[in-house]
Amino acid sequence: MTEVVGCILAGGLARRMGGGDKGLIRLGGRLVLDHVLDRLKPQVSQIILNANGDPSRFAGHGLPVVADSIEGFAGPLAGVLAGLDWAHDNTDAQWVATAATDTPFFPADFVTRMLDGIKADGADMACAASGGRHHPVFGLWPVRLAADLRHALADEGIRKVDLWTARHKLAAVEFAGCPHDPFFNVNRPEDVEEAERIAAGIAA
């Protein structure tokens, strides 16, 4: 089995939720982060949490909390870099799979499908897609490109994921968007109600 480190990206500012951590919103009596962990744990060898600020708010989850090394809330690419650096320094893994902290329904075969997509296309990396949209926060990234990404972020000021991935061969792995979009995220207060409806449908 290919060793893959899972990195949950929780470094955003959650402006549309009024600030705070979207992963700490309650969904079905549990934290959204707990739902994400349930999905990701069986798919990877170990999990880290990329988050900025006081890490003690995640102490109950027993996960390594890794902050961005690029200052100023540089976006998801900074979280990807944090994951790549941690994997390089602490494991022999060649890959890091990233997942958003606010997306509780992503596929149970996400990592396997991403690995297969990279192999089939001879690609350097992969991102998920559904319903005609790419979801670059859900990606599989090679540890070997950590220095390349660091240069793009720190020296060139690149912040948009697609500007960096365009420099490499990217496999876009399509997932079915029915009966619900598996990458639906709890991004606004009104999304919580919709997430409850999706969760009820899955349970049924």
Secondary structure, DSSP 4 states (H G I P E B T S, - for coil): ---EEEEEE--S--GGGTSS-GGGSEETTEEHHHHHHHHHGGGSSEEEEE--S-GGGGGGGT--EE--SSTTT--HHHHHHHHHHHHHHH---SEEEEEETT-TT--TTHHHHHHHHHHHHT-SEEEEEETTEEEEEEEEEEGGGHHHHHHHHHTT----HHHHHTTS-EEEEE----SS-TT----STTHHHHHHHHHHHHH-
